[in-house]
Amino acid sequence: MFGTLFTQPKGEGRIPKDISRDRVITLSTSFWTPDGDIASGTRTSQARQIRLVNGEINPTIDIAPGETQRWRFVNTSMNHVFRLTLDGHTMTRVAADGMPYTAALELTELRLAAGQRADVLVTGGEAGMHALRVLPFDFGFGVVSVEDTLATVVCGGEGVTPTPVNLNKLLAPRTDLRKFKVDKRRTLTFTTAGGFAIDGKPFDPNRIDQVCEIGALEQWTIKNPTGLTHPFHIHVNPFQVVSVNGTSVDTRSYEDTVLVDKLGGEVTFLTRFEHFLGRVIYHCHFGNHSDLGMMGQAWVVPRGCGTSPIVPV
């Protein structure tokens, strides 16, 4: 059970005039038993997953040659990573996790872990049928998803003369948090020895794992020594990824979900707790992993409260 929700600047139409169509593309998976019944949501066998686009198996997507559409991808799956490619076309990415890019990025492959979102522009190419394919992904422990056709893009009809898209309406600047002093550094580690957990502690709703001050700029490093990949997700406060596996990166937007590679993967990000006091959940966005305990709680408190999550009256 899932849906999509859009937010946009007040007074603006949803679709810019130079984009002919806005498409929502939800990516999901269903699990089936060998007898053909829907399996429990805790099943993890990639071999039994049926991958769906907007709830359908291999639907058609129509586009005219030269026509530019915006496709809003949402990975609503419980525990899948989609590596997407569109035969005969490139995709121009303009947003991540609902937050606009500072500059457009042309892609031949788009990778989305569970919980991640992406806005891309697609311009119809040669007339004919083109496969929107999902490529194999190695989850760890020998589990590799198979390549398949997710949808068939039918490029036909009366062609249109391509016109440049005004990207200024789709892009936006973002504050580079690397320019400011870091108030607090934290390291969190995904662990599986003894069960799914973070820092060896399975989720406890009565335990506060991190206490953060409002307005503070924090640096979090997420480590993954386990044999499985894990997408890290935090509620309320998006972040700016600054390093992946020890290599500095200059990301084009804030995000709220990032995939941490298996067997020593590491992601470092900066985040500022600006607007809300109280409880914040962070977790692996593979639903079965978080349900089994790979989740924690941060509590955002006023300045000067120290390490106590109790907000003074």
C-alpha positions as CSV (number, residue, x, y, z in Angstrom):
1,M,0.0,0.0,0.0
2,F,1.7,3.2,-1.2
3,G,1.1,6.5,-2.9
4,T,2.9,9.6,-4.1
5,L,2.6,13.2,-2.7
6,F,3.9,16.3,-4.5
7,T,4.9,19.7,-3.0
8,Q,5.7,22.7,-5.2
9,P,6.2,26.4,-4.8
10,K,2.9,28.3,-4.3
11,G,1.3,29.6,-7.4
12,E,3.3,27.5,-9.9
13,G,1.7,25.0,-12.2
14,R,2.8,21.4,-11.8
15,I,4.1,21.0,-15.4
16,P,6.4,23.7,-17.0
17,K,5.2,24.7,-20.5
18,D,8.2,23.2,-22.3
19,I,7.5,19.7,-20.8
20,S,4.6,18.0,-22.5
21,R,3.8,15.5,-19.8
22,D,4.5,14.7,-16.2
23,R,4.6,10.9,-15.3
24,V,4.7,9.3,-11.9
25,I,6.4,5.9,-12.1
26,T,6.2,3.9,-9.0
27,L,8.6,0.9,-8.8
28,S,7.5,-2.0,-6.6
29,T,7.9,-5.7,-6.2
30,S,5.5,-8.5,-5.3
31,F,6.6,-11.8,-3.7
32,W,5.0,-15.1,-4.7
33,T,5.2,-18.6,-3.3
34,P,5.9,-21.6,-5.6
35,D,2.2,-22.3,-5.4
36,G,1.4,-18.8,-6.8
37,D,0.2,-17.2,-3.6
38,I,1.3,-13.8,-2.4
39,A,4.2,-14.5,0.1
40,S,4.9,-12.9,3.4
41,G,6.5,-9.4,3.2
42,T,9.5,-10.8,5.1
43,R,10.5,-13.0,2.2
44,T,13.8,-11.9,0.7
45,S,14.3,-14.2,-2.3
46,Q,15.0,-12.0,-5.3
47,A,14.2,-14.9,-7.6
48,R,10.5,-14.8,-6.5
49,Q,10.1,-11.0,-6.9
50,I,7.9,-9.8,-9.7
51,R,8.9,-6.2,-10.5
52,L,6.1,-3.8,-11.3
53,V,5.6,-0.3,-12.8
54,N,2.6,1.5,-11.4
55,G,1.3,-2.0,-10.3
56,E,1.6,-3.5,-13.8
57,I,3.8,-6.0,-15.4
58,N,5.6,-4.5,-18.5
59,P,3.1,-1.6,-19.2
60,T,3.6,0.6,-22.2
61,I,4.7,4.3,-22.0
62,D,4.0,6.4,-25.0
63,I,6.1,9.3,-26.2
64,A,6.4,11.1,-29.5
65,P,9.8,11.6,-31.3
66,G,11.2,14.9,-30.0
67,E,8.7,15.2,-27.1
68,T,10.2,15.8,-23.7
69,Q,8.5,14.3,-20.6
70,R,9.4,14.4,-17.0
71,W,9.4,11.0,-15.3
72,R,9.2,11.0,-11.5
73,F,10.5,7.7,-10.3
74,V,9.7,6.4,-6.8
75,N,11.1,3.1,-5.5
76,T,8.4,1.9,-3.2
77,S,9.7,-1.6,-2.9
78,M,10.4,-3.3,0.4
79,N,14.0,-4.4,-0.3
80,H,14.9,-3.9,-4.0
81,V,17.5,-1.9,-5.9
82,F,16.5,-0.9,-9.4
83,R,19.3,-0.2,-11.9
84,L,17.4,1.4,-14.8
85,T,18.4,2.0,-18.4
86,L,16.3,3.0,-21.4
87,D,17.3,1.5,-24.7
88,G,18.3,4.2,-27.3
89,H,17.9,7.1,-24.9
90,T,19.6,9.0,-22.1
91,M,17.9,10.4,-19.1
92,T,18.6,13.9,-17.7
93,R,18.3,13.9,-13.9
94,V,17.1,17.1,-12.2
95,A,16.1,16.0,-8.7
96,A,16.8,13.5,-5.9
97,D,14.4,12.6,-3.1
98,G,12.1,15.4,-3.9
99,M,14.9,18.0,-3.9
100,P,16.0,19.8,-7.1
101,Y,19.5,19.5,-8.5
102,T,21.8,22.5,-8.8
103,A,22.7,21.4,-12.3
104,A,21.2,18.7,-14.6
105,L,23.1,15.4,-15.0
106,E,22.8,13.2,-18.1
107,L,22.7,9.5,-17.4
108,T,22.6,6.2,-19.2
109,E,21.8,4.4,-16.0
110,L,19.8,5.4,-12.9
111,R,20.2,3.5,-9.7
112,L,17.4,3.7,-7.1
113,A,17.4,1.9,-3.8
114,A,14.3,1.3,-1.8
115,G,12.9,4.7,-0.6
116,Q,14.8,6.8,-3.2
117,R,13.2,9.1,-5.7
118,A,14.4,10.7,-8.9
119,D,13.1,13.2,-11.4
120,V,14.4,12.8,-14.9
121,L,13.7,14.3,-18.3
122,V,13.3,11.9,-21.3
123,T,13.1,13.1,-24.9
124,G,11.6,10.7,-27.4
125,G,14.1,9.3,-30.0
126,E,13.6,7.1,-33.0
127,A,10.2,5.8,-33.7
128,G,9.7,2.2,-32.4
129,M,9.6,0.3,-29.2
130,H,12.3,0.7,-26.6
131,A,12.7,-1.3,-23.4
132,L,13.0,0.4,-20.0
133,R,15.2,-2.3,-18.4
134,V,16.3,-3.2,-14.9
135,L,19.9,-4.4,-14.8
136,P,21.3,-7.0,-12.3
137,F,22.3,-5.9,-8.8
138,D,24.5,-7.7,-6.3
139,F,22.8,-7.6,-2.9
140,G,25.5,-9.8,-1.2
141,F,25.9,-13.4,-0.2
142,G,25.5,-14.4,-3.8
143,V,22.0,-12.8,-4.2
144,V,22.0,-11.1,-7.6
145,S,18.7,-9.9,-9.2
146,V,18.1,-10.7,-12.8
147,E,17.8,-8.4,-15.8
148,D,14.3,-7.8,-17.1
149,T,12.1,-5.4,-19.1
150,L,10.1,-3.2,-16.7
151,A,8.1,-1.3,-19.3
152,T,8.0,-0.8,-23.1
153,V,8.4,2.7,-24.3
154,V,6.5,3.2,-27.6
155,C,7.9,6.1,-29.5
156,G,5.5,7.0,-32.3
157,G,2.9,9.3,-33.6
158,E,3.5,12.7,-35.1
159,G,6.9,13.9,-34.2
160,V,7.6,17.3,-32.6
161,T,10.5,19.7,-33.0
162,P,12.6,19.4,-29.9
163,T,12.8,22.6,-27.9
164,P,15.3,23.2,-25.1
165,V,13.8,22.8,-21.7
166,N,14.1,25.8,-19.4
167,L,16.0,24.1,-16.6
168,N,16.0,27.1,-14.4
169,K,12.4,26.2,-13.5
170,L,13.5,22.7,-12.5
171,L,16.8,23.4,-10.8
172,A,17.6,25.3,-7.6
173,P,20.7,26.3,-5.6
174,R,21.5,24.6,-2.3
175,T,23.6,25.8,0.6
176,D,26.9,24.0,0.6
177,L,27.3,22.8,4.1
178,R,31.0,22.1,3.7
179,K,31.6,25.8,4.1
180,F,30.5,25.8,7.7
181,K,32.0,24.6,11.0
182,V,30.9,21.2,12.1
183,D,29.5,21.1,15.6
184,K,29.3,17.3,16.1
185,R,30.7,14.2,14.5
186,R,29.1,10.8,14.8
187,T,29.8,7.3,13.4
188,L,27.0,4.7,13.0
189,T,27.6,1.2,11.9
190,F,25.1,-1.3,10.3
191,T,25.6,-4.7,12.1
192,T,24.2,-8.2,11.5
193,A,26.1,-10.3,14.0
194,G,23.5,-11.5,16.5
195,G,20.7,-9.9,14.4
196,F,20.0,-6.8,12.3
197,A,20.9,-3.7,14.3
198,I,22.8,-0.4,14.2
199,D,25.9,-0.3,16.4
200,G,25.0,-3.7,17.6
201,K,21.8,-2.5,19.2
202,P,18.5,-3.6,17.8
203,F,15.7,-1.0,17.8
204,D,14.2,-0.1,21.1
205,P,11.4,2.5,21.1
206,N,12.2,3.4,24.7
207,R,15.9,4.1,23.9
208,I,17.3,7.4,22.4
209,D,20.4,6.6,20.5
210,Q,21.5,10.2,19.5
211,V,20.8,13.5,21.1
212,C,21.2,16.5,18.6
213,E,20.9,20.2,19.2
214,I,18.6,22.4,17.1
215,G,20.6,24.5,14.7
216,A,23.7,22.3,14.9
217,L,25.6,21.2,11.9
218,E,26.5,17.5,12.2
219,Q,28.7,15.1,10.3
220,W,27.5,11.5,10.2
221,T,29.6,8.6,8.9
222,I,27.6,5.5,8.1
223,K,29.7,2.3,7.9
224,N,28.6,-1.1,6.5
225,P,31.0,-4.0,7.3
226,T,28.2,-6.5,6.7
227,G,27.9,-8.7,3.6
228,L,24.7,-7.0,2.5
229,T,24.1,-3.6,1.0
230,H,21.9,-1.2,3.1
231,P,20.2,2.0,2.1
232,F,20.4,4.5,5.0
233,H,17.3,6.8,5.5
234,I,16.6,9.5,8.0
235,H,13.3,11.3,8.6
236,V,12.7,15.1,8.7
237,N,16.3,16.3,8.1
238,P,17.9,15.7,4.6
239,F,21.6,15.6,4.2
240,Q,24.5,16.5,1.9
241,V,26.7,13.5,1.0
242,V,30.3,14.6,1.0
243,S,32.2,11.3,0.8
244,V,31.5,7.8,-0.5
245,N,33.9,5.0,0.3
246,G,36.6,7.5,1.3
247,T,36.4,9.6,-1.9
248,S,35.1,13.1,-1.7
249,V,32.0,13.8,-3.8
250,D,30.3,17.0,-4.8
251,T,26.6,16.1,-4.9
252,R,24.0,18.2,-6.7
253,S,21.3,18.2,-4.1
254,Y,20.4,17.2,-0.6
255,E,19.0,13.6,-0.1
256,D,17.3,11.6,2.6
257,T,18.3,8.1,1.5
258,V,21.7,6.8,0.4
259,L,22.9,3.3,-0.5
260,V,25.9,2.1,1.6
261,D,27.9,-0.6,-0.2
262,K,28.5,-4.0,1.5
263,L,31.8,-5.3,2.9
264,G,33.3,-2.0,4.1
265,G,31.2,0.6,2.3
266,E,31.1,4.0,4.0
267,V,29.1,7.2,3.4
268,T,29.8,10.5,5.1
269,F,27.2,13.3,5.1
270,L,26.5,16.7,6.6
271,T,23.1,17.7,8.0
272,R,21.7,20.6,9.9
273,F,18.9,20.2,12.4
274,E,17.1,23.4,11.6
275,H,13.3,23.3,12.0
276,F,11.9,20.7,14.3
277,L,12.4,19.5,17.9
278,G,11.7,16.0,19.1
279,R,12.0,12.4,17.9
280,V,13.6,11.5,14.5
281,I,13.8,8.0,13.2
282,Y,16.7,6.7,11.0
283,H,16.9,3.2,9.6
284,C,17.9,0.8,6.8
285,H,15.2,1.4,4.1
286,F,15.0,-2.3,3.3
287,G,11.8,-2.9,5.2
288,N,12.6,-6.4,6.4
289,H,16.0,-5.2,7.8
290,S,14.4,-2.3,9.7
291,D,11.6,-4.5,11.0
292,L,14.2,-6.9,12.4
293,G,15.9,-4.1,14.3
294,M,18.1,-2.1,12.0
295,M,16.7,1.3,13.1
296,G,17.5,4.0,15.7
297,Q,16.2,7.2,17.2
298,A,17.6,10.7,17.4
299,W,16.1,13.4,19.6
300,V,16.5,17.0,18.6
301,V,16.7,19.3,21.7
302,P,17.1,23.1,22.2
303,R,20.6,24.5,22.5
304,G,22.2,24.0,25.9
305,C,20.3,20.9,26.9
306,G,23.4,18.7,26.8
307,T,22.7,15.0,26.3
308,S,19.3,14.8,27.9
309,P,16.4,14.2,25.5
310,I,14.0,15.7,28.0
311,V,13.0,19.1,26.7
312,P,12.7,21.6,29.7
313,V,9.3,23.3,30.1
